[in-house]
Amino acid sequence: MTEKKERIAKKMADAGLCSRREAERWIVAGRVQVNGKKLDTPACVVGENDEVLVDNKPLKNKEKTRVWIYYKPVGLVTTYHDPQGRPTVFEKLPKAMPRVISVGRLDLNSEGLLLLTNNGEWARKMELPSSHLERTYRVKVHGKLTGEVLSRIAKGVKIDGIQYAPARVLVEKKQGTNTWIQMTLTEGKNREIRRLMAFFGLEVAKLFRISYGPYELGNLKLGEVKEVPCVLFQE
């Protein structure tokens, strides 16, 4: 039987060490060895019999995919190390949790559901636009949100050369110049909602993510984290 081989970055991601993109950066930085030879490029495939060291430590075998839901508060960045010294999501997680990575991000001023996993490849699949997973947010918008604006968002908008896919918007309630809406996206580009609203002269006052694919925030309290079943992309 032919030995199964896979790209080194994927193997590192599957082991829960980091994302595939991070793995590629680590390799270029000289942190990875295969069979005693330091790699300088991610263009490498390895099999079960190859010895892989990361920071001089043996790479663990692929672990069972685990998933957690975290209710991210405002004021935390979704990164392991912040150059500005701001508090991070990962600093606030229980010490007993294994090393995890996030599925996508929520910016500093956003809160709500953040998916965490020990499997970088699973995270990548969850993030891909081709997976067509919906992300739903509750958003408080300040300004004049007209029917014309909602219609344009529903058809898709191009801003500064970036095409944003059609999004569903449900108006929940209006309070003077403030409007609460539910907005559902299928791509989740960086700061997509804030950029869409700014394009139409609107300000996002609050933004909560309440669901991501089949995962929902439910009654989780601010700052809480709980493990949930992995229901997609299981091998």
trRosetta pair geometry for C-beta under 8 A, 3 or more apart (Angstrom, degrees):
i j d omega theta_ij theta_ji phi_ij phi_ji
3 47 4.3 37 145 -156 124 147
3 48 6.4 -133 -160 26 107 92
3 49 6.6 -59 -139 7 152 109
4 47 6.5 139 80 -133 45 89
4 48 7.1 55 59 -24 84 101
5 45 4.4 67 154 153 117 115
5 46 6.3 175 -150 87 86 18
5 47 4.5 -57 -91 -71 80 85
6 10 5.1 -93 156 80 114 125
6 11 5.5 138 89 -58 110 93
6 45 6.2 -177 96 -150 11 88
6 46 6.9 -33 62 59 61 66
6 47 8.0 117 13 -92 64 46
7 10 4.6 84 67 8 91 106
7 11 7.0 -161 92 -9 46 86
7 42 7.0 36 179 162 110 91
7 44 7.1 105 -152 77 62 49
7 45 5.6 -54 -88 -98 43 73
8 11 5.6 -55 -149 35 34 113
8 12 6.4 34 154 -19 67 104
8 23 7.2 -169 121 158 78 124
8 27 6.7 104 103 -92 131 139
8 32 6.7 116 161 156 136 151
8 34 6.8 -92 -103 -67 135 132
8 39 6.9 -161 95 -85 173 171
8 42 6.4 -147 63 -155 104 65
8 44 4.6 17 -16 84 127 100
8 45 7.0 -144 -33 -105 73 22
8 46 5.4 73 -88 -5 80 114
8 52 7.0 167 -141 -124 99 133
9 12 5.8 -53 -150 36 33 111
9 13 6.4 32 152 -18 65 107
9 20 4.7 77 147 -158 108 77
9 21 8.0 66 -174 -56 132 18
9 23 3.9 146 -141 99 76 127
9 24 5.1 3 -104 -60 140 77
9 27 6.9 -81 -76 -19 91 137
9 42 5.0 13 -40 -156 121 120
10 13 5.6 -56 -147 38 33 111
10 14 6.1 34 155 -20 67 107
10 20 6.0 7 -86 -111 53 115
10 23 8.0 -153 -30 70 22 161
10 121 5.9 52 -154 -85 80 123
11 14 5.8 -53 -144 37 29 111
11 15 6.5 30 154 -20 62 107
11 46 6.0 -49 -13 60 162 115
11 52 6.9 170 116 -39 138 174
11 59 6.9 57 135 148 107 152
11 62 7.7 -99 -152 -67 64 98
12 15 5.8 -58 -151 34 30 112
12 17 4.9 -70 -177 55 81 127
12 18 6.1 -10 143 47 110 90
12 20 7.5 132 72 -110 94 50
12 23 4.0 144 77 -119 138 133
12 26 7.5 -162 179 58 165 137
12 32 7.5 -71 -74 -106 140 137
12 52 7.9 -139 -74 158 85 143
12 54 6.7 110 -122 -76 115 144
12 59 6.6 -90 -102 -135 70 133
12 120 7.3 -2 109 36 71 146
13 16 7.9 55 172 -62 35 20
13 17 7.2 -93 -86 49 24 80
13 18 6.6 -71 -96 85 63 55
13 19 5.9 22 -116 -163 108 28
13 20 4.4 -30 -52 -64 146 71
13 23 5.8 -96 -47 -22 84 139
13 119 7.1 61 150 179 77 54
13 120 2.9 -105 -155 76 91 120
13 121 4.6 116 117 -42 120 75
13 123 7.9 -124 -171 39 112 102
13 124 7.1 7 -180 -15 154 125
14 62 4.4 -30 142 -116 110 107
14 63 8.0 164 152 30 66 61
14 119 6.2 6 -136 -146 44 88
14 120 7.0 -83 -43 47 31 85
14 121 5.2 4 -75 -1 75 128
15 59 5.6 -107 -77 178 174 95
15 60 5.0 140 -163 71 114 81
15 61 6.9 176 -113 122 96 12
15 62 5.8 -93 -82 -94 58 48
15 63 6.7 82 -154 -3 43 89
16 60 7.5 -28 46 72 98 125
16 63 5.3 -16 -14 35 131 126
16 98 6.7 5 155 136 145 128
16 99 6.3 131 146 80 98 92
16 100 7.6 -43 -165 -101 103 46
16 117 7.9 -125 -120 136 91 70
16 118 3.7 -10 -125 169 129 84
16 119 5.8 -45 -83 -74 79 44
16 120 7.0 165 -112 -17 29 83
17 23 7.2 86 87 -89 111 102
17 54 6.3 53 -162 76 156 171
17 59 6.9 -62 -45 -137 146 91
17 60 7.6 157 -60 34 101 96
17 99 7.3 27 -132 96 33 141
17 120 7.4 -44 57 -19 58 130
18 22 3.8 -108 162 91 123 129
18 23 5.3 159 82 -58 112 74
18 26 6.8 122 46 -20 161 138
18 101 6.7 99 -152 -67 39 136
18 120 5.9 27 110 -74 35 146
19 22 4.6 96 52 7 80 102
19 23 6.9 -135 95 -9 42 86
19 101 5.4 164 -53 -175 90 165
19 120 4.2 172 -116 -148 39 116
19 123 6.2 -83 -110 80 98 134
19 124 6.8 128 -159 -60 96 97
20 23 5.5 -50 -150 31 33 117
20 24 6.8 37 152 -22 63 99
20 120 5.6 159 -31 137 65 121
20 121 6.6 74 -49 -86 113 66
20 124 5.7 9 11 -62 121 147
21 24 5.8 -49 -155 28 33 112
21 25 6.9 31 149 -15 63 103
22 25 5.6 -57 -156 37 38 111
22 26 6.3 39 149 -21 70 104
22 101 7.9 -151 5 -110 143 142
22 120 7.5 -117 37 -129 107 145
23 26 5.6 -53 -147 35 34 112
23 27 6.4 37 153 -23 66 103
23 32 7.8 52 -170 -58 80 148
23 42 7.2 100 117 -119 88 118
23 120 7.3 138 -25 108 117 167
24 27 5.7 -51 -150 31 32 113
24 28 6.6 30 154 -15 64 105
24 42 4.3 -30 -124 -64 84 148
25 28 5.8 -55 -149 38 33 109
25 29 6.2 30 152 -17 65 111
26 29 5.6 -62 -149 41 31 112
26 31 4.4 -70 -179 56 88 128
26 32 5.9 87 123 -33 99 107
26 54 6.9 18 150 -149 143 106
27 30 7.9 59 172 -57 31 19
27 31 7.1 -89 -80 51 25 79
27 32 4.8 -35 -106 30 70 132
27 39 4.9 -42 -161 105 96 123
27 40 7.4 136 152 -151 80 10
27 41 6.8 -17 137 117 120 10
27 42 4.9 127 65 -78 155 72
27 44 7.7 -170 -152 24 143 122
28 40 6.7 52 -132 -171 46 53
28 41 7.2 44 -91 -98 73 36
28 42 7.3 -38 -45 -34 85 89
30 38 5.5 14 -155 178 82 126
30 39 7.6 -179 -122 73 42 55
30 40 6.6 1 -85 -97 77 74
31 54 6.1 34 139 -160 95 69
31 55 5.5 -11 -169 -63 101 70
32 38 7.3 119 83 -153 46 60
32 39 4.9 -20 90 37 99 118
32 52 7.0 -17 -166 -167 96 90
32 53 7.1 157 -155 84 47 56
32 54 5.4 -13 -103 -103 77 72
33 36 6.3 -5 170 -138 121 10
33 37 6.2 154 -158 72 81 29
33 38 5.2 -45 -96 -90 84 52
33 39 6.8 -174 -103 -7 28 80
33 51 7.9 -15 113 113 93 89
33 52 7.2 158 84 -155 56 43
33 53 4.3 0 55 55 103 104
33 56 7.7 42 12 -90 128 49
34 37 5.9 -29 67 61 69 86
34 39 6.0 55 1 -52 103 109
34 44 6.3 -169 -6 163 158 145
34 46 5.9 -135 -134 -91 129 124
34 50 5.7 -7 -164 172 98 122
34 51 7.0 142 -161 79 45 57
34 52 5.6 -11 -103 -102 73 72
34 53 7.9 -161 -70 24 32 71
35 50 5.8 -76 -46 -153 100 83
35 51 5.4 112 -86 47 50 90
36 51 7.3 41 -30 78 68 124
39 42 7.6 79 154 -85 133 33
39 44 5.7 -90 -125 -11 132 155
41 44 6.8 129 92 -29 78 96
46 50 4.1 -115 -160 62 99 151
46 52 6.0 51 -178 -64 170 120
47 50 5.4 111 52 -9 62 102
51 58 7.3 -68 -162 -122 83 93
52 58 7.2 93 79 -157 61 57
52 59 4.1 -16 97 12 111 129
53 56 5.5 5 170 -129 125 23
53 57 6.3 136 -158 56 78 24
53 58 6.1 -46 -101 -88 69 40
53 59 7.0 -143 -95 -24 18 82
54 57 6.0 -38 69 62 67 81
54 59 5.5 79 -7 -78 108 90
60 63 6.9 17 124 -45 124 101
63 66 7.5 -37 128 -5 114 100
63 118 5.8 -44 83 123 132 132
63 119 7.3 -141 72 -74 87 90
65 117 6.5 -9 -167 -166 87 115
65 118 6.9 -176 -141 62 44 87
65 119 4.3 -35 -116 -15 90 149
65 122 5.1 102 -137 -49 133 155
65 230 4.7 91 108 -107 108 169
65 233 7.9 -153 -162 98 177 89
65 234 6.6 -145 44 -113 135 75
65 235 8.0 118 -15 14 124 90
66 98 7.5 93 58 41 142 126
66 117 6.5 162 84 -148 53 65
66 118 4.9 38 46 12 96 115
66 119 7.5 138 32 -14 53 98
66 227 6.4 -37 -177 -144 104 116
66 230 6.8 -116 -117 -44 20 117
67 115 6.4 -27 -163 -165 100 99
67 116 7.2 141 -161 79 50 53
67 117 5.1 -18 -102 -96 66 92
67 122 7.8 -110 -76 132 102 144
67 215 7.7 -125 154 -89 134 141
67 227 6.9 119 83 -158 50 67
67 228 5.5 -53 99 68 101 82
67 229 7.2 11 50 112 116 19
67 230 4.8 136 -9 -84 118 77
68 97 7.3 -18 -45 -136 163 132
68 100 6.6 -35 27 -130 123 166
68 115 7.4 143 77 -161 51 50
68 116 4.3 -18 62 63 101 105
68 117 7.3 -175 20 -73 72 44
68 225 5.4 21 169 180 124 102
68 226 6.5 169 -154 87 80 28
68 227 5.1 -49 -96 -95 80 56
68 228 6.8 130 -122 12 27 80
69 113 6.0 -39 -159 -145 101 91
69 114 7.5 131 -162 67 52 46
69 115 6.4 -31 -102 -101 61 60
69 116 7.7 -173 -80 20 14 84
69 215 5.9 -178 -87 -179 118 122
69 217 6.9 178 174 -114 130 48
69 220 6.3 -139 117 -55 116 162
69 225 6.9 176 88 -149 46 58
69 226 5.8 -9 55 58 90 79
69 228 5.5 40 -14 -11 104 129
70 89 6.9 98 122 -169 153 115
70 93 7.2 -60 -108 -97 140 98
70 113 7.6 119 67 -155 48 42
70 114 4.7 -35 69 68 98 97
70 115 7.7 171 21 -91 83 12
70 116 5.6 52 -13 -16 119 119
70 224 7.5 -169 -145 99 52 42
70 225 4.3 -11 -102 -103 81 96
71 111 7.3 26 172 173 73 95
71 112 6.7 -49 -146 -151 67 23
71 113 6.9 -28 -101 -85 57 45
71 114 7.7 159 -101 19 10 86
71 217 6.4 87 -99 -152 94 106
71 220 4.6 -179 -46 123 122 113
71 221 6.4 -162 46 99 159 28
71 222 5.3 -123 125 -119 126 29
71 223 6.1 -36 81 8 98 22
71 224 5.3 34 23 49 116 73
71 225 7.4 -143 15 -71 68 53
72 76 6.0 -128 -165 64 95 124
72 78 7.3 -24 -126 -77 153 103
72 89 6.0 -39 -118 -111 109 115
72 106 5.2 154 78 58 153 142
72 110 7.6 36 99 108 123 74
72 111 5.4 -159 96 -145 75 58
72 112 6.4 -14 50 54 87 34
72 113 7.7 -12 12 88 92 4
72 114 4.4 61 -30 -14 121 129
73 76 6.0 86 68 -2 77 113
73 111 5.6 -10 -146 -120 25 117
73 222 5.4 67 -84 -176 97 103
73 223 5.6 3 -34 -66 116 83
74 108 7.3 54 -167 150 67 56
74 109 5.7 15 -145 -148 104 41
74 110 7.1 156 -102 60 76 10
74 111 5.0 -63 -48 -54 70 111
75 86 7.9 -148 175 -177 62 110
75 87 6.7 24 139 58 89 115
75 108 6.7 30 -113 -176 17 81
76 86 7.7 161 -138 142 34 102
76 87 5.5 -63 -111 106 75 93
76 88 6.1 85 -169 -164 89 19
76 89 4.9 107 148 -69 128 62
76 92 6.5 -61 -112 -3 147 139
76 108 7.2 -177 70 -133 25 58
77 82 5.0 100 60 -88 148 133
77 86 5.2 87 -10 93 120 121
77 87 7.4 149 17 87 79 44
77 88 5.3 -49 68 -109 80 70
77 89 7.1 -112 89 -16 36 83
77 107 7.9 -18 -123 -162 69 44
77 108 5.6 -19 -83 -86 77 85
78 88 7.4 119 -109 -159 14 83
78 89 5.2 22 -110 -7 59 135
78 102 5.2 -45 -173 21 114 170
78 105 4.0 174 74 -140 144 90
78 106 5.8 114 -40 43 135 61
78 107 7.7 -82 9 -89 108 24
78 114 6.7 -160 -109 -140 125 141
79 82 5.6 119 76 -73 118 77
79 88 5.8 -98 71 -128 58 122
79 89 7.8 107 22 22 32 96
79 90 8.0 -84 107 4 25 115
79 105 7.8 7 -52 -119 76 128
80 88 6.4 98 -138 164 17 164
80 90 5.5 -8 -111 33 64 155
81 88 7.5 -52 -75 -50 17 155
82 85 6.2 -134 95 -20 99 9
82 86 4.7 -71 124 47 160 80
82 87 7.9 1 21 46 145 9
82 88 5.8 -180 -21 -66 112 104
86 108 7.1 -30 155 -117 159 121
87 91 5.8 -112 -163 60 79 139
87 92 7.1 64 165 -45 114 107
88 91 4.9 104 61 -3 81 101
88 92 7.5 -157 97 -3 50 89
89 92 6.1 -76 -165 37 34 107
89 93 7.1 42 147 -39 70 99
89 102 6.8 58 79 -66 156 131
89 114 6.6 -93 -140 115 150 165
90 93 5.7 -34 -151 7 43 117
90 100 7.6 -172 -116 65 100 83
92 223 6.8 -99 165 -147 131 90
93 97 5.1 -63 152 40 118 145
93 100 7.3 -166 -147 38 172 120
93 116 7.7 121 -104 -122 142 171
93 225 6.2 23 -131 -15 83 165
94 97 5.0 108 72 -19 85 99
94 225 6.8 -139 -3 58 100 128
97 100 6.3 -43 153 -12 119 119
97 225 7.5 -22 -71 113 146 148
98 118 5.4 19 93 -102 128 126
99 118 7.0 97 82 -127 61 84
100 116 4.2 47 148 172 141 108
100 117 6.0 144 -155 69 97 18
100 118 5.5 -68 -103 -75 73 59
101 116 7.1 163 80 -152 27 69
101 117 6.5 -31 60 64 74 71
101 118 7.9 115 15 -117 77 21
101 120 5.8 43 34 -95 150 79
101 123 5.6 -62 95 -45 112 167
102 105 6.1 82 110 -90 141 59
102 114 5.8 -40 -140 177 114 107
102 115 6.9 114 -163 80 62 58
102 116 5.8 -43 -100 -98 56 69
102 123 7.3 105 106 -142 30 134
103 114 7.6 162 49 -179 76 60
103 115 3.8 -11 33 81 124 113
103 116 7.2 -138 -4 -76 84 21
103 117 6.3 58 -49 0 102 112
103 123 4.7 -146 -97 -140 74 83
103 126 4.7 -27 -151 95 129 141
103 127 6.2 -163 -171 -58 76 91
103 212 6.9 135 100 150 128 153
104 115 7.5 60 36 44 90 99
104 126 7.6 -108 -17 113 97 103
104 127 5.3 157 -60 -108 86 102
104 135 7.9 -59 67 -89 171 149
104 188 5.8 -38 -128 148 149 143
104 212 7.6 -163 37 -135 134 141
105 114 7.9 5 -147 -130 32 111
105 190 7.9 18 57 -119 117 79
106 110 4.3 -128 -179 94 96 114
106 111 6.8 104 155 -100 147 14
106 112 6.7 174 -114 55 154 82
106 114 5.6 -100 -1 -82 120 109
106 209 6.2 -123 -96 0 123 128
107 110 4.9 80 52 9 73 109
107 191 6.1 39 -42 -87 144 91
107 194 7.7 -31 29 -10 151 146
109 207 7.2 73 116 36 83 109
110 207 4.5 -45 -119 90 92 112
110 208 7.5 170 -170 -88 77 27
110 209 7.0 52 163 -19 117 95
111 207 7.3 142 29 88 62 62
111 208 5.6 -24 81 -109 84 72
111 209 7.7 -153 106 20 38 74
111 222 7.4 -15 -175 -127 136 97
112 137 7.2 169 42 -126 170 77
112 138 7.9 156 -88 34 143 89
112 207 7.7 -93 -3 130 126 64
112 208 4.0 125 -65 -171 124 66
112 209 3.7 165 101 48 134 62
112 210 6.0 -76 -157 -61 131 45
112 217 5.9 -77 -166 -81 82 146
113 209 4.7 -104 47 108 83 98
113 210 6.2 95 -7 -146 120 12
113 211 6.5 61 28 -84 161 18
113 212 5.7 -157 117 -9 127 105
113 215 6.7 160 -178 122 139 104
113 216 7.2 -106 -85 -170 153 25
113 217 4.3 -123 -62 -73 106 93
113 220 7.9 103 -94 52 80 139
114 209 7.4 98 -61 64 57 134
115 123 7.8 172 109 -118 110 85
115 126 6.8 -97 91 152 153 161
115 212 5.6 -113 -28 78 121 149
115 215 6.1 101 -87 73 115 164
116 225 7.3 -5 24 -148 139 123
117 120 7.8 173 96 -66 106 29
117 122 5.4 -111 154 84 159 121
117 123 5.3 -170 52 -62 126 95
117 126 8.0 142 -9 0 147 146
117 230 7.8 82 -125 -102 116 112
119 122 3.8 54 100 11 118 115
119 123 6.6 168 95 -15 63 82
120 123 5.4 -51 -149 34 37 115
120 124 6.4 41 153 -23 67 102
121 124 5.6 -48 -150 31 35 114
121 125 6.7 34 152 -17 64 102
122 125 5.9 -55 -152 36 33 110
122 126 6.4 35 151 -20 65 106
122 230 7.2 -48 -155 -147 153 127
122 232 7.9 129 -161 93 98 84
122 233 5.5 156 -132 97 80 129
123 126 5.7 -57 -151 35 32 113
123 127 6.4 25 154 -18 65 111
124 127 5.9 -63 -151 37 30 109
124 128 6.6 43 154 -39 65 99
125 128 5.9 -40 -149 10 34 116
125 131 6.0 111 165 -77 68 136
125 232 7.6 -163 114 130 119 108
125 233 4.8 124 102 -109 153 160
126 131 6.4 -118 -137 91 23 173
126 133 6.4 -21 -163 15 65 163
126 212 7.6 46 176 152 118 116
126 213 6.8 -91 -148 -22 95 145
126 232 7.0 111 -92 90 90 135
126 233 7.3 -116 -57 8 76 144
127 131 7.6 95 63 21 21 135
127 188 7.3 -107 -149 79 70 132
128 131 4.8 104 74 -13 88 100
129 132 7.4 45 167 -68 51 48
129 165 7.8 149 -149 -28 123 146
129 186 7.0 76 -150 130 78 83
129 187 4.8 2 -111 -121 108 82
131 213 7.8 -37 138 -91 120 123
132 186 5.7 -15 -150 -166 57 118
133 186 7.1 147 71 -149 32 66
133 212 6.7 37 147 173 122 67
133 213 3.9 -34 -157 -80 119 95
133 232 8.0 22 -92 -136 130 174
134 184 5.2 -2 -170 -174 115 107
134 185 7.0 146 -154 76 61 38
134 186 5.7 -38 -95 -93 63 71
134 211 7.3 17 106 108 91 108
134 212 8.0 -167 97 -147 49 32
134 213 6.7 133 48 -86 58 36
135 184 7.0 161 79 -152 42 57
135 185 5.0 -17 58 62 94 92
135 186 7.7 172 15 -89 76 22
135 188 5.1 69 10 -78 147 115
135 209 6.3 -38 -179 -144 102 113
135 211 7.0 -180 -149 94 42 63
135 212 5.2 4 -111 -111 84 71
135 213 7.8 -10 -75 -26 63 56
136 182 6.2 2 -173 -178 103 100
136 183 7.1 161 -152 83 56 41
136 184 4.6 -19 -98 -99 81 84
136 185 7.9 177 -80 21 36 64
136 209 7.3 119 82 -159 46 64
136 210 5.4 -50 100 64 96 93
136 211 4.5 22 41 49 106 100
137 182 7.1 162 82 -155 44 54
137 183 5.1 -18 61 61 95 91
137 184 7.7 176 19 -80 67 39
137 185 7.6 19 0 1 109 103
137 193 6.2 -72 68 -64 159 158
137 207 5.9 -9 -177 -167 129 84
137 208 6.2 153 -160 80 72 47
137 209 5.1 -44 -98 -99 83 55
137 210 6.6 147 -116 8 27 83
138 172 7.5 10 -140 -17 97 151
138 180 6.7 -3 -175 -171 94 97
138 181 7.5 168 -152 87 50 41
138 182 5.7 -30 -97 -98 64 71
138 206 7.8 -13 113 114 86 101
138 207 7.7 161 84 -152 52 38
138 208 4.6 -3 55 58 95 106
138 210 5.7 60 -14 -29 97 125
139 180 7.3 158 82 -153 44 51
139 181 5.3 -19 62 63 93 88
139 182 7.6 147 17 -103 80 21
139 183 5.6 6 4 4 128 120
139 193 6.1 -148 -93 177 148 141
139 197 7.7 -156 164 -61 143 144
139 204 6.0 -60 -164 -136 108 100
139 206 7.0 172 -152 89 42 62
139 207 5.2 5 -111 -109 83 74
139 208 7.6 -158 -70 29 46 65
140 178 6.0 -4 -175 -171 96 110
140 179 7.4 160 -154 81 51 39
140 180 5.5 -24 -98 -97 70 72
140 204 7.3 105 74 -166 58 57
140 205 4.3 -60 104 67 106 104
140 206 4.0 41 27 40 115 95
140 207 7.7 -123 28 -59 70 48
141 145 5.5 76 102 -59 139 133
141 178 7.0 151 78 -156 46 57
141 179 5.0 -20 61 63 98 90
141 180 7.8 169 17 -88 75 22
141 181 6.3 11 -2 8 119 114
141 197 5.9 -145 -126 -136 113 134
141 202 5.1 0 -172 172 111 126
141 203 7.0 141 -162 74 59 45
141 204 6.2 -36 -103 -102 67 54
141 205 6.9 178 -102 9 13 90
142 177 6.0 45 -161 123 71 98
142 178 5.5 -27 -98 -99 68 75
142 202 6.8 153 72 -168 48 73
142 203 4.4 -21 60 66 103 101
142 204 7.8 -160 16 -73 82 7
142 205 5.1 86 -27 -43 108 114
143 177 6.4 27 -76 172 13 102
143 197 7.9 140 42 -180 134 98
143 200 7.9 152 112 113 141 88
143 201 6.0 -178 -171 120 151 78
143 202 4.0 -150 56 -117 137 68
143 203 5.9 122 -26 14 114 76
144 177 7.2 -53 -63 -146 59 88
144 201 7.6 2 48 97 88 113
144 202 7.6 -128 53 -88 45 94
145 149 5.8 -110 -157 68 58 142
145 150 7.0 68 167 -50 92 95
145 171 7.5 160 114 -104 132 115
145 179 4.7 -88 29 33 140 156
145 181 7.3 -144 179 -45 165 133
145 200 7.9 72 -115 120 64 136
145 202 6.2 53 -78 -105 85 144
146 149 4.9 107 57 3 74 98
146 150 7.2 -137 102 -1 45 87
147 150 5.6 -54 -149 38 37 112
147 151 6.2 40 152 -23 67 105
148 151 5.6 -53 -148 34 31 114
148 152 6.5 30 154 -18 64 104
149 152 5.9 -57 -151 35 31 109
149 153 6.4 30 153 -17 66 106
149 200 4.8 83 -132 -158 121 154
149 202 7.6 89 -166 -29 159 134
150 153 5.8 -54 -148 37 32 111
150 154 6.3 34 153 -22 64 108
150 169 5.2 -131 -141 75 94 134
150 171 7.6 -57 -94 -44 147 107
151 154 5.6 -56 -149 35 30 114
151 155 6.6 21 155 -14 64 108
152 155 5.9 -62 -151 39 33 106
152 157 5.9 59 149 -80 97 107
152 200 7.7 153 70 -86 134 126
153 156 7.9 55 -174 -65 30 16
153 157 6.3 -31 -105 -24 49 121
153 166 7.6 105 144 -151 50 56
153 167 5.4 -51 162 58 97 100
153 169 5.7 46 95 -20 137 134
153 196 6.2 74 -116 -179 108 132
154 166 5.6 22 173 -159 39 100
154 167 6.9 -97 -97 68 41 51
154 168 6.9 51 -116 -105 87 42
154 169 6.7 -106 -66 18 89 96
155 166 5.8 -50 -160 -102 8 103
156 163 6.6 16 170 -179 115 89
156 164 6.0 -179 -157 92 69 61
156 165 5.5 -48 -111 -159 108 25
156 166 4.5 -61 -51 -58 84 65
156 167 7.9 119 -88 -7 54 69
157 163 7.8 171 93 -153 35 50
157 164 5.0 -2 61 54 77 111
157 196 6.3 120 54 -128 143 92
157 199 6.6 141 151 103 145 160
158 161 7.2 -4 177 -129 100 9
158 162 6.8 167 -156 80 62 38
158 163 4.9 -26 -101 -99 86 66
158 164 7.2 -175 -86 16 32 73
159 162 5.6 -25 69 60 72 91
159 164 6.6 18 11 -12 103 116
159 195 6.0 165 95 154 158 110
159 196 7.3 -147 -25 -94 148 51
159 199 5.1 -95 -106 -92 132 140
162 189 7.0 144 169 178 131 162
164 167 7.3 -28 150 -24 107 112
164 187 7.4 -155 -150 52 62 139
164 189 6.5 -112 -110 24 86 138
164 192 6.2 137 -130 -154 121 103
164 195 7.7 177 -67 93 143 114
164 196 6.2 -152 127 -82 173 108
165 185 7.3 112 70 -159 104 78
165 186 5.8 -70 100 57 147 100
165 187 5.0 129 15 -17 125 124
167 183 5.8 18 157 -173 126 93
167 184 6.3 169 -168 77 79 51
167 185 5.1 -25 -116 -92 112 68
167 186 7.8 -162 -101 3 68 77
167 196 7.5 -34 23 -111 148 171
168 183 7.1 161 85 -153 56 45
168 184 4.3 0 55 50 103 107
169 181 5.4 -11 -167 -179 94 132
169 182 7.2 157 -154 81 45 52
169 183 5.2 -5 -104 -104 77 79
169 184 7.9 -156 -69 21 38 70
170 181 6.4 149 76 -164 47 74
170 182 4.4 -4 56 54 103 100
170 183 7.8 -159 26 -68 67 40
171 174 7.2 -3 180 -48 117 91
171 179 6.3 -48 -141 -176 98 117
171 180 7.7 106 -166 83 56 55
171 181 5.4 -41 -103 -104 49 86
172 180 4.3 -52 64 104 117 101
172 181 6.2 -176 3 -102 87 25
172 182 6.2 90 -48 -20 108 88
173 179 7.4 -175 95 -150 41 57
173 180 5.1 18 51 43 78 111
174 178 7.1 154 -160 89 55 53
174 179 4.9 -20 -107 -104 77 81
174 180 7.7 -149 -75 21 33 70
175 178 4.6 -16 69 69 91 103
175 179 7.6 178 25 -80 65 35
175 180 7.6 46 0 -16 103 95
178 205 6.8 -30 -129 12 112 151
182 210 7.9 -50 -133 32 102 136
183 193 6.0 122 93 -115 153 119
185 188 5.4 132 111 -65 129 59
185 192 6.1 92 -118 99 158 151
185 193 7.4 -115 -43 -60 135 91
187 192 7.1 140 85 -93 96 156
188 192 6.3 -140 -152 -1 27 140
189 192 4.3 108 62 -76 81 108
189 195 8.0 -54 99 39 112 139
191 194 4.7 -51 -178 49 92 115
191 195 5.4 94 118 -27 92 101
192 195 6.0 -66 -148 39 24 106
192 196 6.2 24 159 -19 65 109
193 196 5.8 -55 -146 35 30 111
193 197 6.3 23 159 -14 65 109
193 204 6.4 90 125 -91 101 147
193 207 6.3 146 89 -128 143 134
194 197 6.0 -59 -146 40 28 107
194 198 6.1 28 157 -19 64 110
194 204 5.1 -89 -106 12 75 143
194 207 7.4 -66 -61 -53 92 156
195 198 5.7 -53 -140 38 30 111
195 199 6.4 42 155 -30 62 103
196 199 5.7 -53 -156 25 29 117
196 200 7.1 5 155 0 61 106
197 200 6.2 -70 -156 46 34 97
197 202 4.1 -87 -176 83 89 105
197 203 6.9 151 137 -81 122 5
197 204 5.2 120 62 -49 158 92
198 201 7.5 48 -171 -74 35 17
198 202 7.0 -105 -72 62 26 59
198 203 7.5 53 -91 -95 70 49
198 204 8.0 -58 -47 -7 82 95
204 207 5.5 13 172 -51 127 112
208 217 7.8 -46 164 -21 106 169
209 212 6.7 27 164 -53 124 97
209 217 7.3 142 108 -51 65 124
210 216 6.7 2 154 -153 74 77
210 217 4.9 -90 -148 13 55 122
211 215 6.4 162 -156 90 66 53
211 216 4.6 -21 -102 -104 97 70
211 217 6.7 -107 -66 -7 54 79
212 215 5.1 -11 64 64 81 105
213 232 6.5 -51 163 -25 151 154
214 231 5.6 -71 78 82 149 137
214 232 6.9 158 18 -40 121 113
215 228 6.6 126 -124 91 106 158
217 220 5.5 -110 180 38 70 110
220 224 5.0 -152 -173 78 88 118
220 226 6.5 -138 -108 9 117 116
221 224 4.6 80 60 -13 76 128
230 233 7.9 -78 171 66 106 74
230 234 5.8 122 119 -80 111 104
231 234 7.8 -61 -161 -28 13 115
